[in-house]
Amino acid sequence: MPFFAEGGDIGLLNFAFEGMVSGTKWGASIGVFAFVLLTGGAFGLIFASGSVERLLRLVIARKAIPGSLYLAILCLMFSLGGAVFGMGEEVIPFTLIVVPALIAMGYDSITAVLVTYVATQLGFATSWMNPFGVSIAQGIADVPLMSGSLPRMALWAVVTLCLVVYTHYYARRVLQNPESSLPYKSDSQHRATLDASESTTALVRGDGLVLLLFLGGIAWMVWGVVSRGYFLPEIATQFFTVGLVIAVVAILFRLNGLTANRAAAAFREGAQQLLPAAMVVAFAKGVVLLLGGDDATSPSVLNTVLHSVGSALADVPAVLSAWVMLLFQTVFNFFITSGSGQAALTMPIMAPLADVVGVTRQTAVLAFQLGDGFSNVIVPTSAALMGCLGAARLEWGIWVRFALPLIGWLFLLSSVAVMLAVLTGF
């Protein structure tokens, strides 16, 4: 293979461009690339209104219900954020809000990271509609978009409930003995600077309409996918429309002092935050093209690897094969933490491999989701994790000491889920 190819051929140095422009708007690289950027920009507009942030501050600032219920509400909200729109780096500014608020209530920074970042990743891992994870993986695996939603919703409910219970017992232990908290000393910086601000305790005029439009937009997208068979072009347009309408409302109500110029900047910044994920998708596709492409009927390195792995797993029970897929995705996530990038790189192999070893492609997608999402809780290569730990002033070493048992339980839970998926023919 040449280093530099001409006439549209594939060369070692052509992989980036060829990976970026391959496919059509219905999938592969160019469609996913446009989808990720437009959706990121749309959420940039939504968050620029400040309505979501003020709703969260209102939930935290209320003193009428027990602290354990606050933690449960936060877990639910952020888990939904991960499940519905793949909340990742967007959780970092919310961590800045939640950490001092929970420390003021007698908890610690680990509790805050549990109900914010960890909740988003558990929601991401068990999502039935996340556009950056399960939707892309299903599209690459030729599985109908949002199919298998009910079992995934049930798994999401179980996992979120487990996190609520886990957080409750940990937070209660911290309340009873604050010095038992691993970050007790580092949290002293937050205790010294606590400042309850009255301006953060209520929604402002226009917030209700923005939140209603956001929920209506999500319902519109679900209807489109289920009833009309919408895919990447339509869903990207829906997100863009919702973001645009919310921006107009925010400008009219002067929410966060938003103007047309600031809205344009917010769209640009939202797309910019997801540009690395879009580039990873393109580069991953370019690597696949260098290896001969992912056409199952054409000779290629990937098909050779697939044949070898398939032969090795030929006599292995389907349950064990699915578990090996889960283990592979978990380990691979250390190197590619982008959910969309990992889907683009691994699903072209895992989907046909599932056919070979007697596992459904839906189960292969589930193994990708759980392996990718749960391991994000601990891998230091995750920008979102390191950003949240930085916002909480929590050292990664301290976090690892706390999170290792949690990761063990999550891997056990995901193993059971994948095995049940195989046994039930999911």
N, C-alpha and C positions, 0 to 999 in steps of 0.2 A: 504493500500500500504506500503511495507517494505521500510526502509531507505536505505538498501543496498541489491540489488537483484543479484542473481547469474544466470548463464546459459543464459545470454543475455536478461533477463527480465528487465522491467522498475521499478526502485526504485527512491526514492527522491534524493539520492546522485548519481544516474546514469544518471541524465538528461543531464549533459554537454556532456559526451562522446556519449550517444545515439543520442543526437541532432546533434552532429557533423558528425556522420557517417551514418545518416539516408538518405534514398533516393539513387539516382544513379547520374551518371555524367550528366544526362539530366535534372536534376532539384532537388528540395527539398534542403536539407542542404549541402550535400557533394559537389554537383555540383556547387552550388552558392558559397560555401567556396573557392573552387579552382578557380572559375571564378574571384572573387573579388581580390584574392591575385595576380593572374597572370596579371590581368589588371592594378592593382596598380603598380606592378613592371614595367610593360611596360611603363606607363606614367612617372615613375621615370627615365627611360632611356631617354624618349623624352625630359623631362625638363632638364636633366643633360647636354644636348648639349648647352643650353643657348640661342638657336635660338628664341624660343618663347618670352623669356624675352627681347632679343635685339629688336625684332620686336615691342614689346610694347613700349620700350624706344624710338624707332625711331618715332612712332606715336605721343608720347607725346612731343618729343623734337622739332618737326617741328613747324615752326612759320609762315607758309605760309597761313594757313587757320584760320578762327575765332575760338575762344575758345569754343563756343557752338557746333561747328562741332566736335571738339575733344571729347567733352563729349558724343555726339551721337555715335561716332565711338567706344569709350570705352564701352559704354552701349551695343552696338551691339556685340562687340568682347567677352565680358565676359558673356553676355546672351547666345551666341552661345556655349561658353565653358560649361555652366551649362546644356544646352540642349543636346549637342553632347556627352560629356563624364562625365557629373555629377560633374563638378568642384566644390569643396568644400574647404577643408583645403588647397588645392593647391593655392588658391587665396591670402593667407596670405602674401607670399613674394612679390606678385605684389602690394598689398596694401602699402607695405613699399616703393615701387617705386613711386606709383601714388600720395600718399598723399603730399610729398614735392613738386612734380612737379605741382600739381594743386594749392597748396597754393602760389607757386611762380607766378602763373597766376592770382592770386587775389581771388581764391575760398577758401573753407575751408575743413576741414577733413571730415565733413558730406558729402559733395559733392563727395569726393573720395570714401567713403564707399558705396554711392549710385551706382556709376558707376562700382564698383568692386564687392563687396560681394552681395549687393542687386540684382544686375544684374544677377549674377550666380544663385541665388536662384529663381528668377523669370523664368529664362531659365530652371532650374531644374524642376520647378513646371509645366511647360507647354511643357515639352520635348516630342518628338515623338520617341526617340531612345536612351535615356540615359541608359547605361547598368546597373546602380546601383539603378534605381528607377522604371521607367515605364516598362522596360524589365522584371525585376524580378517580379513586380506585375502582369504583363500580363501572365507570365509563371505560377505563382501560381494560378491565376484565370482561367487557361485554355483558355486564349484568344490568338489568333495568334500574334506572335511577330511582333511589328511595325504596327499592324493593327490600323486603325483610324488615320493614320499619317496626312492626309490632314487637317481634322478639328483641330488637335493639332497644326499643323504648322500655321494655321490661328490664333488660340488663342495665340500662341507664338508671332506672329507678332503684334497683337493688344496690348498684355501686354507689350512687349518691347517698342512699340511706346509710350504707356502711360508713361512708366518710363522715356523715353527720354524727353517728354514734361514736366513731373513733375520735373525732374532734371534741365531742362533748366530754368524754372521759379524760382526755388529755387536758383540756382546758380546766376542768374541775380540779384536777390534781395541782395545776399551777395556782389556782385560786387558793387552795388549801395550804400550799407550801410554795410561795413564790420563789424561794431560793433553790428549789429543785429544778427550776427551768435552766436548760443548758445556756441560753443567751441572757441570763439574768444580768450579768455585768454590762454587756453591750447594750441592753435595753435601757440602761440607766441614762443614756444620752436622750432617749425619747422622753423619759420621765422628767428630765430637767427642762424640756422645751415644750411641754404640753400647754396648749392654748386653745380653750374652747371658744370657737367663733360663732356668734349668733347668726351671722350671714349664711352659714352652711346648714341651717336647720329647716329650711322650707323651700318648696318649689316656687318658681316665679310664674308670672302670667305668660302663657304660651307653652310651658313645659308639658302640661297635660295633653295638648294637641299633638306635640311632637312625639310623645310616648305612644299615643293612640295611633298615629300614623305609622310608627315603627312596628307595632304589633299587627296592624292591618296589612303592612307590607309583607311580613312573615307569613300571615295567613294567605295572602294573595300568591305568594311563591309556592306554598304547599299545595294550594288548589291547582296551580298551573302544572306542577309536576305530576300530581296524581290524576287530574282530570283531563289535561291537555297534552301530557307527554313532553313538557318543556325540558330543554336540555341547556347546554352551556350558553348559546347565544341569547335565549329568552331569559334565563335566570340572571345573567349578567345585566341585561337591560332592565329587569325588574329591580335589582339592587340599585342600579344607577338612577332609576326613576324615583325610588323611595328616598334616596339620598338627596336628589335634586329638590323634591317637594319639601322635605324637611328643612333644607337650606333656605328655601324661599320663605317658609314660615318663620324660621329663626331670624332671618333678616327683617321681616315685617315687624316681629315682636322685639327686635334688637337684643336677642338672647346672646349673652356673652359678648355683646358689642359687635356681633357678626355683620360684616358688610359683604358686598359682592366680591371685592378683591380678597378679603380674608377667607371667604368660602372657596374661591379658586385655589388659594394657598393651602387650605385644609384638604382639598381633594388631591392636590399634588403631593402633600406630605403623607396622606393615607396610602396613595399608590406607591410612594417611595418606600414606605415601611415594608411593603410586600414585594418590592422589586427583587430582593435577593431570592425569595421563594420562586418567583417567576423565572429568574435566571437559572436556578437549579433545575427546574423542569426542562428548560431548553438544553442545558448542558447534559443532563441525564439522557435526553433523547439523542443528543449528538453522540454520546458514548455508545448508546445502543446501535446507532447507524454505523459507527466504526466497527462494531462487532458483527456487522452483517445484517442488521435489522431484526425485527421481531416477527417476520412472516414465518409461520410454522411450516410452510411448504418449501421454503428456500434454505439452502445450506448456510449456516452461520455459526459463529462461536457460541451464541446464546443457545441455539438449538442443540449444539454438541454438549454444552453444560447441562441443558435440560434433559437430554437423553441419558447422560451419565448419572445425574441425580435420580432421575426416574427409574433407571435400572437398579440403582442402589436401594431405592425404596419400594421396588416392585413387590417384594415379599413381606414388606412391613405392613402391619395393620393400618387402616386408614386413620384411626384415632392417633396412633403414634406419628404418622406422617404430618397430620395437622399440627400436632404439638411441636414437631421439629420446625415447621413453618413459623409458628409463634416464637420459638426460641431464636430463629434466624432474624426475624424482624426486630426482636428486642435488642439483639447484639448490634445489628446493622444501624440502628437508630443512633448509636454513639457517633457514627461517622456522618450520617445524613439526618439531621434533626428536623428538617423541613418535611411536614407531612405530605405535601403535594410532590415534593422532590423525591421522597422515598417511594411514594406510590408510582411515580413515573419511571423510576429505575427498577423497582422490584416486581411490580405487578405483571409486566410483560413476561417475566419468568414464572412467577408464582401461579398465575392464572392457568396457563397450559399444563404446568406441573400438577396442579390440582386434578386436571382431567386424567393424567397418567396414573396417579396414585389412588384414584377413587374418592377424592374429596370434592365437594361442590365448590364452584368458584365463589359462591356467597360466603362459604366458610373460610376460603382463602382471604377474602376481603376482611372478614372479621379478625383473622389472625394478624393481618397487617395493622388494623385499627388498634387492637389491644397491645401489640408489641411496640408500636410507634408511640401511642399516647401514654401508657403507663410508665415507660422508661424515661419519658421526658421529666418525670418527677425528680430525677437524680443526676442525669448526665450533665457534666460541666460544659459540654459543647452547645447546650441550649441557650440561645441569647435571651429568651424570655425568662428562663429560670435565673440566670445570672443577673438579669436586670431587676427581677423581683427581690432577689437576695440583697442586691445593692440598695434598693429602695428601703428594705427592712433593716439595713446595716447588720446583716446576718452573714457570718462567714460560711463559705461552702463546706469547710471541714466540720463545723458544728452541725450544719444542716444534714450532712451525710450520716453523722452519728445518730441523729434522730430518725432519718428517713430510711435507713437500711432495713429495719424490721417492716416498715410500711411497704417497701418495694417487694419484700418477700411475700407478704400477704396478697399484694396485688397480682404478683406473678402466679401464685397459687389459684387465686380467683379466676384469672384469665385462662389458666390451663383447664380448669373445670368447665368454663364457658365454651372453650373451643372443643373439648371432648364431647360435651353435651350437644353441640352443634352438629358434630359428625354423627353421633348416635341417633339424632332426630332427623337427619337428612336436611338440615337447614341450608 
